[in-house]
Amino acid sequence: MLKHPTLELLGQLGLAGMAHAFIELESNSDADNLSHAEWLALLLDHEARQNTRNRATRLPFPSATRWDPRT
């Protein structure tokens, strides 16, 4: 598998969580036993968790929510 172009593309697409998980999985010999679906699921899970963490750090305080005055 082409590692560097894949990592480069993930970075360009703004998928830093998936890129980080990709590096971790490539260096883990246990990942060789995973199916393609399991591998993809781990990448997606890592990206989703990263997005949740990023969203939480952008909030001014933990219980902050978006408020729409029109509702």
Rosetta blueprint (number, residue, H / E / L):
1 M L
2 L L
3 K H
4 H H
5 P H
6 T H
7 L H
8 E H
9 L H
10 L H
11 G H
12 Q H
13 L L
14 G L
15 L L
16 A H
17 G H
18 M H
19 A H
20 H H
21 A H
22 F H
23 I H
24 E H
25 L H
26 E H
27 S H
28 N L
29 S H
30 D H
31 A H
32 D H
33 N H
34 L L
35 S L
36 H H
37 A H
38 E H
39 W H
40 L H
41 A H
42 L H
43 L H
44 L H
45 D H
46 H H
47 E H
48 A H
49 R H
50 Q H
51 N H
52 T H
53 R H
54 N H
55 R H
56 A H
57 T H
58 R H
59 L L
60 P L
61 F L
62 P L
63 S L
64 A L
65 T L
66 R L
67 W L
68 D L
69 P L
70 R L
71 T L
